[in-house]
Amino acid sequence: MKKHSDFQVQKMKKTSLLVTIILGLFLLIPGNVFSYDFSDARRSLKKDLESMGKSPSQTTIAIVYNIPDRANVKKKYDLVKLKQDLSYELLKSFSVTDPIVTQEILNANHLSYEQIRQDDEILRQFADRAGSSQILLVDLHLNEVRLLANMQLVNSDNIKLSQIKMEIAPEAKVQSTYKTAELVSTSSQPKKTALQAFNMDFNPKSFAAGQNDTWMYFAPTALINPEYQSVEMLIWLKNLAEVDVQIARFRYSVRILEMLQFGVQSYAIMVKDNAESIIPNTKKEIGHHSTYLSLKYKIVDDSSAPAELAIGVRRRILWDEDNTDFTASDEDTNEKNDDYNQLTLQIMATGKVEQLGLLYNAYLDSMTFGGGVKFLLTSNIKIFADSMIYYYEKPQISNDFATGVQLYNPAGSVSLNYQVSTKQVQMGLAFDF
């Protein structure tokens, strides 16, 4: 009894330590800073679309500018930087048509801002060619002191969805007020052109909307599926010359609501070469290991805090008796660890440091805690590192580590990974739909 009590005390101390670290991340990680701050505009647009039952990540926006007094505006403002900052900010929540593509469409068809704004048929054709579901019409005018920005979000039927008004100071500090127009219509589903599908995003350090980062490698994040469903398969490349590959893991998840996600995770038996007690999986080296159901609810998003926070529960539904995860100790300890594994509470904190192109994640459940990071090489290529510490009593391995690179595309992602405990090179395939 005393041994069990000591274990519980040690477990509580480690749990408290990680909770403290997670809370510290909320307090210490700074918010995103831009020369021109369009965060209020992005939040307003996001709120409007969510009020309509639309997923922001499934929305593609093309931006069209009207700057009648361009010469005088350029004397006080860096228009290139202003346009970049608006696009980069919108990319946090939406897909954005590449400005180069937008400008090419305008030039090739000799289109003006007024033609797009006033002619419904022209606007509809422009939206189709730009592969966008909404158009953001940005009208910039100088008054005596500041630049006035009047933004209108319209759908492909030229129905106004939102209106945002801002005053932009020339010293690149922004004070903004905005008001939301009455939401009167839903928009068409976003549509990507072939050019967009193969074109790299214009900002190599911007997190693009629509990319699925709901898992690191070992642990889930606080993020929710950008699409309604996702399927992921991890394959062990055992021997490519002999075409010997094995399925290591399968995950399926579905977004029930904007803040709620249900998932199924199934794992194969894998030999862990750095086991500290016994050699794992001596009864059977391959085959089914376990299957779990999970439910995740996001309670804090990045609009109100530097990081997103989610809680979850995981329930074990299938367990292969030939795997040896909890056979490293005496019978009482093994039974206790097995009980912990059957039903698990989870907490996840995930945030982004835009200046570094860094996504970080902290994870805690009843038996493990860990942390991971993803770093942007470009908006479509990320490298990751993820670690997991097993703090239950007498685990076969005390920790594990994995690293790799992920390539994102409109359909999902492809990854190449290396897991330390199994010494395996693995390929991951994920599809979102």
One Martini backbone bead per residue (centre of mass of N, CA, C, O) as a GRO file, in nm:
protein
  433
    1MET     BB    1   0.058   0.062  -0.021
    2LYS     BB    2   0.303   0.252   0.001
    3LYS     BB    3   0.402   0.214  -0.288
    4HIS     BB    4   0.147   0.327  -0.420
    5SER     BB    5   0.156   0.607  -0.282
    6ASP     BB    6   0.433   0.698  -0.391
    7PHE     BB    7   0.351   0.689  -0.685
    8GLN     BB    8   0.125   0.901  -0.669
    9VAL     BB    9   0.305   1.134  -0.575
   10GLN     BB   10   0.499   1.130  -0.819
   11LYS     BB   11   0.278   1.173  -1.031
   12MET     BB   12   0.172   1.447  -0.923
   13LYS     BB   13   0.436   1.604  -0.957
   14LYS     BB   14   0.464   1.568  -1.264
   15THR     BB   15   0.192   1.688  -1.336
   16SER     BB   16   0.238   1.970  -1.211
   17LEU     BB   17   0.481   2.044  -1.386
   18LEU     BB   18   0.338   2.041  -1.663
   19VAL     BB   19   0.116   2.242  -1.597
   20THR     BB   20   0.312   2.474  -1.543
   21ILE     BB   21   0.433   2.479  -1.828
   22ILE     BB   22   0.171   2.535  -1.979
   23LEU     BB   23   0.105   2.802  -1.834
   24GLY     BB   24   0.372   2.941  -1.916
   25LEU     BB   25   0.314   2.953  -2.218
   26PHE     BB   26   0.075   3.152  -2.195
   27LEU     BB   27   0.253   3.386  -2.053
   28LEU     BB   28   0.534   3.394  -2.239
   29ILE     BB   29   0.415   3.384  -2.511
   30PRO     BB   30   0.398   3.583  -2.759
   31GLY     BB   31   0.244   3.763  -2.967
   32ASN     BB   32   0.174   3.865  -3.267
   33VAL     BB   33   0.382   4.070  -3.489
   34PHE     BB   34   0.313   4.358  -3.689
   35SER     BB   35   0.336   4.638  -3.861
   36TYR     BB   36   0.047   4.548  -3.959
   37ASP     BB   37  -0.259   4.516  -3.783
   38PHE     BB   38  -0.507   4.246  -3.879
   39SER     BB   39  -0.645   4.075  -3.646
   40ASP     BB   40  -0.931   4.195  -3.625
   41ALA     BB   41  -1.017   4.129  -3.911
   42ARG     BB   42  -0.985   3.825  -3.896
   43ARG     BB   43  -1.178   3.772  -3.659
   44SER     BB   44  -1.427   3.890  -3.793
   45LEU     BB   45  -1.440   3.698  -4.035
   46LYS     BB   46  -1.443   3.435  -3.876
   47LYS     BB   47  -1.701   3.492  -3.715
   48ASP     BB   48  -1.892   3.524  -3.954
   49LEU     BB   49  -1.856   3.238  -4.079
   50GLU     BB   50  -1.931   3.076  -3.824
   51SER     BB   51  -2.223   3.195  -3.809
   52MET     BB   52  -2.283   3.039  -4.098
   53GLY     BB   53  -2.132   2.744  -4.078
   54LYS     BB   54  -1.837   2.802  -4.156
   55SER     BB   55  -1.518   2.708  -4.250
   56PRO     BB   56  -1.237   2.890  -4.270
   57SER     BB   57  -1.041   2.666  -4.394
   58GLN     BB   58  -1.265   2.645  -4.650
   59THR     BB   59  -1.168   2.937  -4.726
   60THR     BB   60  -1.129   3.142  -5.019
   61ILE     BB   61  -0.933   3.441  -5.066
   62ALA     BB   62  -0.960   3.733  -5.261
   63ILE     BB   63  -0.764   4.028  -5.321
   64VAL     BB   64  -0.887   4.367  -5.378
   65TYR     BB   65  -0.766   4.682  -5.484
   66ASN     BB   66  -0.816   5.043  -5.393
   67ILE     BB   67  -0.587   5.320  -5.510
   68PRO     BB   68  -0.627   5.632  -5.621
   69ASP     BB   69  -0.376   5.766  -5.431
   70ARG     BB   70  -0.095   5.619  -5.464
   71ALA     BB   71   0.135   5.827  -5.455
   72ASN     BB   72   0.068   5.941  -5.164
   73VAL     BB   73   0.062   5.675  -5.012
   74LYS     BB   74   0.367   5.592  -5.071
   75LYS     BB   75   0.491   5.824  -4.891
   76LYS     BB   76   0.368   5.681  -4.604
   77TYR     BB   77   0.356   5.385  -4.733
   78ASP     BB   78   0.405   5.033  -4.739
   79LEU     BB   79   0.235   4.851  -4.961
   80VAL     BB   80   0.376   4.581  -4.968
   81LYS     BB   81   0.365   4.531  -4.661
   82LEU     BB   82   0.064   4.563  -4.622
   83LYS     BB   83  -0.024   4.328  -4.809
   84GLN     BB   84   0.136   4.109  -4.670
   85ASP     BB   85   0.013   4.133  -4.384
   86LEU     BB   86  -0.274   4.065  -4.466
   87SER     BB   87  -0.220   3.788  -4.590
   88TYR     BB   88  -0.077   3.656  -4.344
   89GLU     BB   89  -0.312   3.688  -4.147
   90LEU     BB   90  -0.531   3.529  -4.310
   91LEU     BB   91  -0.367   3.250  -4.313
   92LYS     BB   92  -0.450   3.160  -4.019
   93SER     BB   93  -0.773   3.096  -4.129
   94PHE     BB   94  -0.717   3.100  -4.443
   95SER     BB   95  -0.736   3.090  -4.770
   96VAL     BB   96  -0.508   3.243  -5.016
   97THR     BB   97  -0.472   3.395  -5.291
   98ASP     BB   98  -0.229   3.456  -5.480
   99PRO     BB   99  -0.137   3.774  -5.566
  100ILE     BB  100  -0.014   3.702  -5.839
  101VAL     BB  101  -0.266   3.566  -5.954
  102THR     BB  102  -0.460   3.801  -5.920
  103GLN     BB  103  -0.300   4.004  -6.099
  104GLU     BB  104  -0.304   3.837  -6.360
  105ILE     BB  105  -0.610   3.841  -6.397
  106LEU     BB  106  -0.645   4.148  -6.409
  107ASN     BB  107  -0.451   4.203  -6.648
  108ALA     BB  108  -0.555   3.996  -6.866
  109ASN     BB  109  -0.872   4.131  -6.829
  110HIS     BB  110  -0.891   4.433  -6.758
  111LEU     BB  111  -0.948   4.478  -6.448
  112SER     BB  112  -1.137   4.644  -6.206
  113TYR     BB  113  -1.263   4.725  -5.911
  114GLU     BB  114  -1.540   4.839  -6.013
  115GLN     BB  115  -1.622   4.598  -6.187
  116ILE     BB  116  -1.627   4.388  -5.959
  117ARG     BB  117  -1.824   4.542  -5.763
  118GLN     BB  118  -2.074   4.602  -5.986
  119ASP     BB  119  -2.037   4.322  -6.145
  120ASP     BB  120  -2.160   4.012  -6.106
  121GLU     BB  121  -2.035   3.852  -6.345
  122ILE     BB  122  -1.743   3.937  -6.310
  123LEU     BB  123  -1.711   3.837  -6.023
  124ARG     BB  124  -1.774   3.540  -6.080
  125GLN     BB  125  -1.541   3.494  -6.283
  126PHE     BB  126  -1.312   3.577  -6.097
  127ALA     BB  127  -1.360   3.367  -5.873
  128ASP     BB  128  -1.320   3.121  -6.056
  129ARG     BB  129  -1.024   3.187  -6.152
  130ALA     BB  130  -0.920   3.217  -5.839
  131GLY     BB  131  -1.050   2.996  -5.651
  132SER     BB  132  -1.288   3.153  -5.495
  133SER     BB  133  -1.547   3.223  -5.248
  134GLN     BB  134  -1.416   3.506  -5.180
  135ILE     BB  135  -1.414   3.870  -5.165
  136LEU     BB  136  -1.174   4.126  -5.087
  137LEU     BB  137  -1.253   4.464  -5.061
  138VAL     BB  138  -0.998   4.720  -5.080
  139ASP     BB  139  -1.024   5.052  -4.958
  140LEU     BB  140  -0.787   5.326  -5.007
  141HIS     BB  141  -0.769   5.629  -4.802
  142LEU     BB  142  -0.684   5.958  -4.751
  143ASN     BB  143  -0.633   6.166  -4.500
  144GLU     BB  144  -0.472   6.393  -4.309
  145VAL     BB  145  -0.334   6.142  -4.130
  146ARG     BB  146  -0.471   5.874  -4.249
  147LEU     BB  147  -0.547   5.550  -4.338
  148LEU     BB  148  -0.832   5.431  -4.503
  149ALA     BB  149  -1.004   5.119  -4.444
  150ASN     BB  150  -1.235   4.946  -4.667
  151MET     BB  151  -1.389   4.635  -4.602
  152GLN     BB  152  -1.530   4.380  -4.824
  153LEU     BB  153  -1.719   4.087  -4.797
  154VAL     BB  154  -1.780   3.867  -5.070
  155ASN     BB  155  -1.939   3.672  -5.273
  156SER     BB  156  -2.000   3.530  -5.588
  157ASP     BB  157  -2.291   3.705  -5.566
  158ASN     BB  158  -2.238   3.991  -5.431
  159ILE     BB  159  -2.268   3.941  -5.118
  160LYS     BB  160  -2.263   4.083  -4.822
  161LEU     BB  161  -2.086   3.973  -4.515
  162SER     BB  162  -1.871   4.210  -4.455
  163GLN     BB  163  -1.746   4.496  -4.251
  164ILE     BB  164  -1.435   4.691  -4.247
  165LYS     BB  165  -1.286   4.945  -4.036
  166MET     BB  166  -0.978   5.139  -4.076
  167GLU     BB  167  -0.692   5.291  -3.909
  168ILE     BB  168  -0.370   5.388  -4.048
  169ALA     BB  169  -0.070   5.452  -3.941
  170PRO     BB  170   0.237   5.562  -4.073
  171GLU     BB  171   0.413   5.423  -3.824
  172ALA     BB  172   0.293   5.120  -3.814
  173LYS     BB  173   0.043   5.176  -3.638
  174VAL     BB  174  -0.259   5.032  -3.503
  175GLN     BB  175  -0.595   5.150  -3.518
  176SER     BB  176  -0.900   4.967  -3.466
  177THR     BB  177  -1.219   4.940  -3.626
  178TYR     BB  178  -1.522   4.738  -3.634
  179LYS     BB  179  -1.788   4.616  -3.849
  180THR     BB  180  -2.073   4.412  -3.892
  181ALA     BB  181  -2.248   4.281  -4.120
  182GLU     BB  182  -2.507   4.139  -4.237
  183LEU     BB  183  -2.591   3.805  -4.253
  184VAL     BB  184  -2.729   3.667  -4.573
  185SER     BB  185  -2.515   3.443  -4.685
  186THR     BB  186  -2.386   3.190  -4.843
  187SER     BB  187  -2.115   3.025  -4.972
  188SER     BB  188  -1.923   2.884  -5.175
  189GLN     BB  189  -1.722   2.647  -5.241
  190PRO     BB  190  -1.410   2.595  -5.250
  191LYS     BB  191  -1.169   2.643  -5.529
  192LYS     BB  192  -0.900   2.490  -5.688
  193THR     BB  193  -0.656   2.542  -5.886
  194ALA     BB  194  -0.396   2.411  -6.050
  195LEU     BB  195  -0.197   2.633  -5.973
  196GLN     BB  196  -0.244   2.617  -5.663
  197ALA     BB  197  -0.175   2.314  -5.615
  198PHE     BB  198   0.149   2.373  -5.721
  199ASN     BB  199   0.181   2.631  -5.558
  200MET     BB  200   0.370   2.800  -5.361
  201ASP     BB  201   0.368   2.986  -5.111
  202PHE     BB  202   0.460   3.328  -5.072
  203ASN     BB  203   0.517   3.243  -4.759
  204PRO     BB  204   0.769   3.076  -4.576
  205LYS     BB  205   0.648   3.204  -4.268
  206SER     BB  206   0.346   3.085  -4.304
  207PHE     BB  207   0.053   2.975  -4.172
  208ALA     BB  208  -0.159   2.768  -4.327
  209ALA     BB  209  -0.458   2.702  -4.401
  210GLY     BB  210  -0.572   2.351  -4.398
  211GLN     BB  211  -0.365   2.220  -4.217
  212ASN     BB  212  -0.291   1.911  -4.056
  213ASP     BB  213  -0.221   1.942  -3.682
  214THR     BB  214  -0.365   1.723  -3.473
  215TRP     BB  215  -0.075   1.591  -3.487
  216MET     BB  216   0.210   1.481  -3.431
  217TYR     BB  217   0.323   1.176  -3.348
  218PHE     BB  218   0.219   1.077  -3.061
  219ALA     BB  219   0.042   1.338  -3.014
  220PRO     BB  220  -0.202   1.539  -2.964
  221THR     BB  221  -0.357   1.833  -3.029
  222ALA     BB  222  -0.560   2.134  -3.002
  223LEU     BB  223  -0.646   2.077  -3.279
  224ILE     BB  224  -0.867   2.084  -3.557
  225ASN     BB  225  -1.002   1.980  -3.820
  226PRO     BB  226  -1.029   2.140  -4.123
  227GLU     BB  227  -1.172   1.902  -4.199
  228TYR     BB  228  -1.402   1.660  -4.137
  229GLN     BB  229  -1.189   1.443  -4.245
  230SER     BB  230  -0.938   1.185  -4.144
  231VAL     BB  231  -0.655   0.996  -4.281
  232GLU     BB  232  -0.400   0.781  -4.130
  233MET     BB  233  -0.078   0.633  -4.235
  234LEU     BB  234   0.176   0.415  -4.103
  235ILE     BB  235   0.488   0.309  -4.257
  236TRP     BB  236   0.715   0.050  -4.262
  237LEU     BB  237   1.043   0.055  -4.409
  238LYS     BB  238   1.202  -0.233  -4.401
  239ASN     BB  239   1.227  -0.332  -4.731
  240LEU     BB  240   1.252  -0.203  -5.039
  241ALA     BB  241   1.385  -0.422  -5.219
  242GLU     BB  242   1.144  -0.636  -5.107
  243VAL     BB  243   0.880  -0.495  -5.044
  244ASP     BB  244   0.891  -0.441  -4.714
  245VAL     BB  245   0.588  -0.357  -4.555
  246GLN     BB  246   0.435  -0.198  -4.259
  247ILE     BB  247   0.182  -0.139  -4.047
  248ALA     BB  248   0.185   0.085  -3.759
  249ARG     BB  249  -0.060   0.299  -3.821
  250PHE     BB  250  -0.405   0.415  -3.747
  251ARG     BB  251  -0.614   0.704  -3.843
  252TYR     BB  252  -0.934   0.847  -3.739
  253SER     BB  253  -1.123   1.154  -3.811
  254VAL     BB  254  -1.396   1.371  -3.683
  255ARG     BB  255  -1.578   1.663  -3.721
  256ILE     BB  256  -1.853   1.765  -3.545
  257LEU     BB  257  -1.742   2.038  -3.460
  258GLU     BB  258  -1.545   2.313  -3.435
  259MET     BB  259  -1.459   2.191  -3.116
  260LEU     BB  260  -1.506   1.880  -3.211
  261GLN     BB  261  -1.346   1.542  -3.181
  262PHE     BB  262  -1.333   1.225  -3.340
  263GLY     BB  263  -1.152   0.904  -3.275
  264VAL     BB  264  -0.931   0.650  -3.428
  265GLN     BB  265  -0.677   0.420  -3.291
  266SER     BB  266  -0.427   0.205  -3.445
  267TYR     BB  267  -0.189  -0.054  -3.347
  268ALA     BB  268   0.120  -0.203  -3.380
  269ILE     BB  269   0.354  -0.416  -3.326
  270MET     BB  270   0.672  -0.306  -3.169
  271VAL     BB  271   0.999  -0.316  -3.154
  272LYS     BB  272   1.199  -0.217  -2.866
  273ASP     BB  273   1.544  -0.184  -2.840
  274ASN     BB  274   1.542   0.013  -2.555
  275ALA     BB  275   1.465  -0.169  -2.341
  276GLU     BB  276   1.495  -0.196  -1.975
  277SER     BB  277   1.384  -0.492  -1.915
  278ILE     BB  278   1.245  -0.628  -2.161
  279ILE     BB  279   1.179  -0.784  -2.449
  280PRO     BB  280   0.960  -0.695  -2.659
  281ASN     BB  281   0.740  -0.899  -2.821
  282THR     BB  282   0.805  -1.219  -2.789
  283LYS     BB  283   0.539  -1.355  -2.892
  284LYS     BB  284   0.495  -1.103  -3.111
  285GLU     BB  285   0.624  -0.890  -3.367
  286ILE     BB  286   0.345  -0.892  -3.514
  287GLY     BB  287   0.053  -0.695  -3.525
  288HIS     BB  288  -0.186  -0.633  -3.317
  289HIS     BB  289  -0.217  -0.415  -3.031
  290SER     BB  290  -0.427  -0.149  -3.049
  291THR     BB  291  -0.744   0.027  -2.964
  292TYR     BB  292  -0.892   0.363  -2.989
  293LEU     BB  293  -1.096   0.607  -2.841
  294SER     BB  294  -1.170   0.963  -2.910
  295LEU     BB  295  -1.217   1.290  -2.736
  296LYS     BB  296  -1.213   1.639  -2.845
  297TYR     BB  297  -1.194   1.967  -2.673
  298LYS     BB  298  -1.198   2.303  -2.742
  299ILE     BB  299  -1.154   2.582  -2.503
  300VAL     BB  300  -0.911   2.735  -2.656
  301ASP     BB  301  -0.817   2.994  -2.867
  302ASP     BB  302  -0.611   3.226  -3.054
  303SER     BB  303  -0.810   3.481  -3.003
  304SER     BB  304  -0.757   3.469  -2.656
  305ALA     BB  305  -0.465   3.332  -2.694
  306PRO     BB  306  -0.141   3.217  -2.755
  307ALA     BB  307  -0.294   2.942  -2.704
  308GLU     BB  308  -0.423   2.624  -2.738
  309LEU     BB  309  -0.694   2.442  -2.566
  310ALA     BB  310  -0.737   2.090  -2.470
  311ILE     BB  311  -0.964   1.824  -2.408
  312GLY     BB  312  -0.971   1.463  -2.317
  313VAL     BB  313  -1.067   1.121  -2.418
  314ARG     BB  314  -0.958   0.771  -2.372
  315ARG     BB  315  -1.057   0.448  -2.516
  316ARG     BB  316  -1.021   0.113  -2.481
  317ILE     BB  317  -1.124  -0.168  -2.712
  318LEU     BB  318  -0.842  -0.305  -2.799
  319TRP     BB  319  -0.640  -0.611  -2.711
  320ASP     BB  320  -0.339  -0.773  -2.742
  321GLU     BB  321  -0.208  -1.031  -2.551
  322ASP     BB  322   0.084  -1.047  -2.703
  323ASN     BB  323   0.146  -0.799  -2.586
  324THR     BB  324   0.406  -0.642  -2.343
  325ASP     BB  325   0.359  -0.364  -2.194
  326PHE     BB  326   0.242  -0.511  -1.897
  327THR     BB  327   0.523  -0.731  -1.821
  328ALA     BB  328   0.768  -0.592  -1.624
  329SER     BB  329   0.630  -0.695  -1.357
  330ASP     BB  330   0.425  -0.732  -1.131
  331GLU     BB  331   0.096  -0.802  -1.118
  332ASP     BB  332  -0.010  -0.542  -0.980
  333THR     BB  333   0.131  -0.337  -1.163
  334ASN     BB  334   0.017  -0.436  -1.433
  335GLU     BB  335  -0.283  -0.390  -1.361
  336LYS     BB  336  -0.264  -0.090  -1.302
  337ASN     BB  337  -0.157  -0.002  -1.584
  338ASP     BB  338  -0.392  -0.124  -1.743
  339ASP     BB  339  -0.613   0.052  -1.617
  340TYR     BB  340  -0.501   0.329  -1.706
  341ASN     BB  341  -0.518   0.257  -2.022
  342GLN     BB  342  -0.833   0.231  -2.066
  343LEU     BB  343  -0.863   0.528  -1.919
  344THR     BB  344  -0.802   0.867  -2.050
  345LEU     BB  345  -0.684   1.173  -1.972
  346GLN     BB  346  -0.654   1.495  -2.150
  347ILE     BB  347  -0.396   1.748  -2.238
  348MET     BB  348  -0.368   2.040  -2.465
  349ALA     BB  349  -0.101   2.257  -2.597
  350THR     BB  350  -0.112   2.508  -2.868
  351GLY     BB  351   0.131   2.697  -3.061
  352LYS     BB  352   0.256   3.009  -3.217
  353VAL     BB  353   0.560   3.143  -3.379
  354GLU     BB  354   0.576   3.343  -3.641
  355GLN     BB  355   0.871   3.456  -3.649
  356LEU     BB  356   0.982   3.133  -3.653
  357GLY     BB  357   0.794   2.911  -3.760
  358LEU     BB  358   0.643   2.793  -3.483
  359LEU     BB  359   0.525   2.484  -3.344
  360TYR     BB  360   0.373   2.392  -3.031
  361ASN     BB  361   0.358   2.105  -2.788
  362ALA     BB  362   0.156   1.993  -2.509
  363TYR     BB  363   0.132   1.681  -2.311
  364LEU     BB  364  -0.131   1.503  -2.108
  365ASP     BB  365  -0.170   1.208  -1.908
  366SER     BB  366  -0.199   0.926  -1.701
  367MET     BB  367   0.109   0.815  -1.833
  368THR     BB  368   0.189   1.076  -2.008
  369PHE     BB  369   0.446   1.303  -2.139
  370GLY     BB  370   0.496   1.586  -2.374
  371GLY     BB  371   0.682   1.723  -2.664
  372GLY     BB  372   0.657   1.952  -2.955
  373VAL     BB  373   0.778   2.044  -3.292
  374LYS     BB  374   0.732   2.284  -3.562
  375PHE     BB  375   0.901   2.379  -3.874
  376LEU     BB  376   0.927   2.617  -4.117
  377LEU     BB  377   1.040   2.619  -4.443
  378THR     BB  378   0.759   2.628  -4.559
  379SER     BB  379   0.418   2.631  -4.591
  380ASN     BB  380   0.457   2.306  -4.707
  381ILE     BB  381   0.714   2.266  -4.504
  382LYS     BB  382   0.790   2.042  -4.228
  383ILE     BB  383   0.959   2.006  -3.931
  384PHE     BB  384   0.998   1.750  -3.670
  385ALA     BB  385   0.963   1.705  -3.302
  386ASP     BB  386   0.903   1.421  -3.076
  387SER     BB  387   0.808   1.351  -2.733
  388MET     BB  388   0.801   1.076  -2.478
  389ILE     BB  389   0.690   1.019  -2.140
  390TYR     BB  390   0.696   0.741  -1.909
  391TYR     BB  391   0.542   0.756  -1.567
  392TYR     BB  392   0.487   0.490  -1.504
  393GLU     BB  393   0.532   0.193  -1.357
  394LYS     BB  394   0.766   0.022  -1.503
  395PRO     BB  395   0.858   0.069  -1.789
  396GLN     BB  396   1.005  -0.043  -2.072
  397ILE     BB  397   1.010   0.262  -2.148
  398SER     BB  398   1.079   0.602  -2.065
  399ASN     BB  399   1.124   0.689  -2.376
  400ASP     BB  400   1.061   0.889  -2.680
  401PHE     BB  401   1.158   0.952  -3.035
  402ALA     BB  402   1.082   1.185  -3.312
  403THR     BB  403   1.151   1.250  -3.666
  404GLY     BB  404   1.083   1.489  -3.948
  405VAL     BB  405   0.904   1.530  -4.263
  406GLN     BB  406   0.651   1.753  -4.410
  407LEU     BB  407   0.417   1.739  -4.690
  408TYR     BB  408   0.193   1.963  -4.824
  409ASN     BB  409  -0.148   1.943  -4.954
  410PRO     BB  410  -0.476   1.959  -5.049
  411ALA     BB  411  -0.519   1.645  -4.949
  412GLY     BB  412  -0.256   1.665  -4.736
  413SER     BB  413   0.012   1.434  -4.647
  414VAL     BB  414   0.372   1.376  -4.635
  415SER     BB  415   0.602   1.151  -4.459
  416LEU     BB  416   0.933   1.134  -4.297
  417ASN     BB  417   1.046   0.901  -4.046
  418TYR     BB  418   1.202   0.867  -3.707
  419GLN     BB  419   1.224   0.606  -3.465
  420VAL     BB  420   1.405   0.524  -3.192
  421SER     BB  421   1.295   0.263  -3.039
  422THR     BB  422   1.264   0.105  -3.336
  423LYS     BB  423   1.451   0.193  -3.571
  424GLN     BB  424   1.256   0.350  -3.782
  425VAL     BB  425   1.153   0.395  -4.110
  426GLN     BB  426   0.885   0.617  -4.205
  427MET     BB  427   0.562   0.652  -4.368
  428GLY     BB  428   0.327   0.914  -4.418
  429LEU     BB  429  -0.037   0.920  -4.473
  430ALA     BB  430  -0.266   1.193  -4.552
  431PHE     BB  431  -0.630   1.250  -4.557
  432ASP     BB  432  -0.856   1.511  -4.659
  433PHE     BB  433  -1.250   1.544  -4.659
   0.00000   0.00000   0.00000
